[in-house]
């Protein structure tokens, strides 16, 4: 909803009826991922997109029809063999799009505003049968808006939301009992990442991580190394020793920690603090010999073996990376894999 919220809010306050198209399934090649939205108001004004131009013209007409009759509908678009005569995706993909009139009485604007401002929430919508178009939004503060039609369905959604709050992303599932299909979408703020140690590799990791929607904090007590001009992509630089810096940053179990200093004086206190804080991800740069050296130092200060085993090291996905930029790609790829639940944290 983030990509159309500003226009939706403006149109709603102007008293204009609006219908929203939500991409709920994409197969093969598709220019946008599930969760993409397009909105049209009763005057025909448009915002957002679900296919970067392939079907938006046709979809606009369907949305105007949805505004007129108020009925939710699921539309399928496939491959267009003759673009001059038909509507489809020239990229060879297939998509399913749910269309429905926006109803502030079901999910109010202020709830969507929380999501648009970076809040955490999980949205559900029915895709068929009696629950077609039914909506439920669960926010991180425990508030609930809308319903899938029954307490049983809402409870099942709440159970699924627990994982989605953690991993993010979207999914489709079939409701127990009825078998009706539901689309679920998790909205999350940028994931907090602390990079320990200033270096050319750190600069590359910070740049790629920020591009991948991580909120990056660089921690290094050496002011001559951690110079703001060299790190334009970070939210802040903390010139403190790692344990003090991580505390100042407010690090908790939601954080990702990339220890890239390659210096025991910085590595060990950073690892110790991150493991005690039960951070979501803790990665360490260095050879296997360096890894064992740091782990032994952690044992000597009383860090439990079960916690030490949580360290991802050598840091990064194994892709035979050699150059600095390739290594940075492998590091950020591992962050993403953990965030999406593909690698255990």
N, C-alpha and C positions, 0 to 999 in steps of 0.2 A: 504493500500500500504506500510505501515511502515515495515511490516515483510519481504517484498521482495525487498525493494527499493535499498539496498546496492548492491545486486547482479544485479538487473536491470540496475543500473547506470554503473556498471563495464562492463556488457555485451554490453550495448549500446555504450560505449566509445571504446570497442573492435570491433565494427562493426558487432556484432552478432544480427540476428533477434530473437525476443523473443515474446512468446505468454503468456498471463496471464489468469489464471482461477480465477474467483471471485464467492464465495459462496453467492448467492442472496436469497436463501430460505432454511429454515431448519424446518422440521416438526417432531413431536414426540421427540425421543431422538437423539441428534446429538452431536458428540464430539467437534465441533466448531460452532461458531455463524456466522450469515451473516456478510459479510465484510472480512472474512478470504480469503487469496489469496495464490495461488501457481503459480510459473513461471517456464517456460522451455525455454532454448535457442535452436538454430538450431542444436547444437551439442548434445543435449539431457541432458545437465546439469540442475539440478532442485534446486529450492529454495522455502521455505514455504510449507504450506499444507492446505487442506480444510477439511480433515477428520481424521487426525492423523494416516494415513496409510491404511485405509480401501479401498480407491479407487484411491490412487495416482498413482499406476502402470498403470492402465487403462487410467487414466486422462492424464498421460504423453504422451501416444500414440495419444490421441485426440489433445493435444496441438501441437504435431509435425505435425499432419495433418493440423491443423489450420495455422501453419507457412507456410506450402507448398501451400495451396490454398487461404489463406488470408481471408477466409469467417468466420464471427463470428457465433457461434452456442450456443444453450442452451441445456445442457445435464441433464437428470434426473437420479438419483441413488436411488434405493429403498432397501427394505429388501432382503438380500441374504439368500435363503433357503438352498443352498448348496455351502458353501464357496469354496469348491474344484473345483466346476464347473462353478461358476458365480461370478460376481463382484457386491458387494453391501455393506450395512452397517449392520454388525452383531449386532449393538446396537438396531436395530429395527427402526431406523430413516429413513427419506427420505429427500434428498437434491436436489436443482437445482443449477447448476453451469454454469455461462456464460464464454465462451472462446472467446478471441479475440487477434489479434496481437497488440503488443504495438506500438503506433504511436506517436513519439515525436512531430510531426507537429500538432497534435490535442491537447494534453496536454503535454507540455514540461517538461523535467526532473527538471528544476529549480522550477516549480510549485509544482511538487510532493515532491521536496526537502523541500519546506516550510512545507508541511504536515509532512514529516518524522522527521523534527526537532521540532515538537510540535506546528506548526501553526494550525489555525482554518480554516476549509473549509468544503464544502458540495459537494459531488460527486454524479452525476446522470448518469445512463446508461439505455438505452432502452432494453427491454426484448423480444419484439416481433414485427412482422410486419415490416413496413418501418423504424422504429427506432431501430431495433435490432442492438446492438453494438454501437449505437451512444452515445457519452460521453459529459458531461458538468461538469466542476469543477468551483465552485464559492469560492473564497477566502475571508477572513474577510476584506481585504483591499479594496474590491470592484472589484477586477480584475476578469475576466471571461475567461475561456479557453474551447474551443470546443462548441458544440451545440447539442441539441436534434432534430434539423432539421427545426425549425421555431421559429420566435420571440414569437409567442403565447405559444409554449411549453416551451421556455426558461423563459418567464415571469411567467408562472405557477410554474416552478421549483424554481424560485427566491422567490416566495411567500411562498412556502413550506420550503425553506431554512431558512427563518426567525425564524421559530419555532425550526428547527433542530440545528441552531446555539446556541440556548438556552438550549435545552434539551439533545442534543447529540443522539446517537443511530442510528438505521436504520429503514427504512420502505419501503413498496411497495405500489404504488398507480396506479390508472388508469387515464390517461390523459383525461381531459374534451374534449368532442367532438369526438375524435377517439376511446377512451376507451383502447388504448394501454397501456400495463403495463410498469412501470418504477421502478427501484430500486434506492433508495437514501441512502447515507451513510454520517454521520457527523463525522468529525475528529476534536478532540479538545485536547488541552494540558491538563495536570493534573489540576484538579480544585483546586483553592487556598483555603486552610482551615487554619483559625487561631484558636488555642486552647488556651483558657484563663485559667491560673492556672495550676501549676505543682502538680501532685498527682499520685498515682498508677493507678487510673482510667484514667487520662490524658495519661499516658504512654501506656496503652492498646488501647485507642482510636487512639493515634498517630500511633501505629503499624498497626492496622487494616485499618485505613484510607489511610496510605501510600501504603499498599498492594492493596487497591481498587482504586489506581491512583489519590489520592489527594496529592497536594504539601503542606506539613504541616509546619506551623510556630507556635512555642510555645511562648507565651508571659506571663512573670511573673517577677516582679521586684525583687523577692527573689532569689538571686544567690545561696543560700544554698539549695533551693528546686529545681530550674531548672538547674540541672547539666547535661551537655552534655552526659556523659557516660550512664545516665539513659534513654536517648531519642535518640537512634541511628537512628531512622527512620525519624526524622524531618529534613527539609532543613536548618532551622536556629532557634536559640533561641534568643529572644529579652528580655533583662533584663530591662524593663521599665514598668511604670504604663500603664494599658491597653489602655487609650486614646492616650498616646504618642506612645506606641508600635504599635497600629493599624495604626496610621498615618505614622510611620517609615516604616511599612511593605507595604505601598501603597494600603491599603484596599479601594475597591470601590464596586460597585453594583454586581460585578462578584463573590465576596468572600462569603465563608461559615464561620460562626462564631459559635464555640461551647464554651459556657461560663461554665466552670467546676470548678471554684475556690471555690464556696460555701462560699464566703466571700463578704459581701456587699461592702467593700472598693474596691474590684476588680470587682465584678459583675456589679455594677451600672454604673461606667464609661465605661466599655466595652459594655454594652447594649446600652447606650446612643449614643456612637460613631457609633456602628454598625447600629443602626436604622436611624441615621441621614445620614449615608453613603448609605442607602437603600440596604444593603447587601442582597444577594440572599437568605441566610438562617441565622437565628439567633436562637440558641437553648440555653436553660438555665437549668442547673442541680438544683434539689431541690424539696422538697415537695410542695404541693399546697399552703401551708401556706407561704413557702419561696417565691414562685412565686408571690403571692399577695403583700408580703412585698417589693420585688424588683420593682414591677409595681407601687406601691404607691410612692416609692422613685423617679421613673422616672417621674411620674405626677408632683411631687413637684418641679422638675427642668425644667418643661415645655415641656416634650415630649408628643406629641399628642396621644390621645387614639387610633386613627386608626393605628398609628405606633406601639404602645404597643401591639395591637392585633396580630401583625406579629410574636411575640415571640412564638417559639415552646417550650412548657414547661408543665409538666416536660419533659425534653429532651429525645428523643428516641421513637422508635416504641413500642407500648404496646404488649409485648410478655411474660409478667409475669417474666421478668428477675430478678434474685436475686443475683447471684455472680457478682463480679467485671467484669469478662470477658463477662458474658452474657449482662450486662449493656452496655459494650463497643460495643458489636455486635448490640444492639438495637439502639445505637447512630449512628453508621455508616450506618445501614440499613435506618435510617431516612434521612441521608445525600443523600444516593443513590436515595431514593424514590423522594426526592425533585428535585434532578438533572435530573431524568428521567421524571419528570412531573406527577408522580403518587400521590404526595402530593403537594398541593399548597404552594408556598413560601410566 
